[in-house]
């Protein structure tokens, strides 16, 4: 297949368009069939990935419901307790942040609530919360309680009563303490240290809580500064655009083709296959026990190998230089593009706020209809607990692999296709369609849950603005990597 014809001003000098008779006698039916199949495959794979992600999270949810609180809950607890220490008297306000834990189906979360109330309020308030928990257990209000739960309740009760009485509790054995920390993590260690009056452990825990509090305050300041800068940038961009003095570097093709929709569908198929099939074969077929960081290595390799889908346009007759130019992999002034990426990230913050408001509204509606909404967590948080190697691999995955691969496919390939097929529309509507469709697909294939789609979608729309503004993928890649790096660093600072 030949390269679609473009205006000379848009065609690099090294493009060699195929003008052979065979290229002029292409079969429209085949092109239409491939186009339709690409859309069907993409929609089917998105639905499949959502279902697979839910199934992959089910064992974790079941484990959490039967045994322990999650690492995300631990991080939230450290932040809240650290903020409580920095701002005495804020306990009642902070208690509202963990109020949903008291009615959770997760028994570990319910015990976590008891400990949090004893810390944010008083040990006496914790005892009262524990009594309410005993009543819920007696009334069988908590589904699927583990057999070990009564013993765990007893241990927590003994420690809490000793703390409320101002007496030093009898220290638990190493085995018992290990089980307590396994079930309740950081909160179990904190409760035991308070009850037995272990000042050395309490000092280490206090350091962790202070670091978590300062980390969240630092991120708040960061978002305020960057958000204000981003709002100014968006307003300035709009004014310059209305005055026709801002030049957008993205250029649509003079003809549209399904080739990039086919490429995106092929990538999605490769990506999902490489993220799931190797683990299934190694764990279920070969029955191998994978080392702790094997999943991260498989994910990292799968990300980059999925870029083999970019070979599809080459097989269809496109030149390599044409593909690179189309999807935004073009050279430019490096430091200027890096700076544009920082501006793109800043512009994403105000849009992120809009997405967060939509998320809050959807969560409230979900609560009215179905009860407590699921918390937006990411499985990658668990990988941070696997030591320095796990942290390094997680940074590589989130801050290097994901920005390069996802921006190439979403803001490069898919966005190119959508802008080309809507090129006859007014610019604003063509951009809006392309940004919303590509951003929605981007958001739903992430594992944070369907309610979190507005937040991720808002980020993706900002990356589309960067793509439209600069024409290349460098700016959205930098913005994507910076966004993930900030969140990753916050997680690391809080977790350790």
Secondary structure, DSSP 8 states (H G I E B T S, - for coil): -------GGGS-TT------HHHHT--HHHHHHHHHHHHHHHHHHHHHHHHHHHHHHHHHHHHHHHT---HHHHHHHHHHHHHHHHSTT-HHHHHHHHGGGGG-S-HHHHHHHHHHHHHHT-HHHHHHHHHHHHHHHHTT-SSS--TTHHHHHHHHHHHHHHHHHT-------HHHHHHHHHHHHHHHHHHHHHHHT-HHHHHHHHHHHHHHHHHHHHHHHHHHHHHHHHHHHHHHHHHHHHTT---------SS--THHHHHHHHHHHHHHHHHHHHHHIIIIIS-----TTHHHHHHHHHHHHGGGGGHHHHHTT--HHHHHHHHT-----HHHHHHHHHHHHHHHHHHHHHHHHHHHHHHHHHHHHHSS------THHHHTTSHHHHHHHHHHIIIIIHHHHHIIIIIIIIHHHHHHHTTTS-HHHHHHHHHHHHHHHHHHTSTT-GGGHHHHHHHHHHHHHHHHHHSSSHHHHHHHHHHHHHHHHHHHHHH-
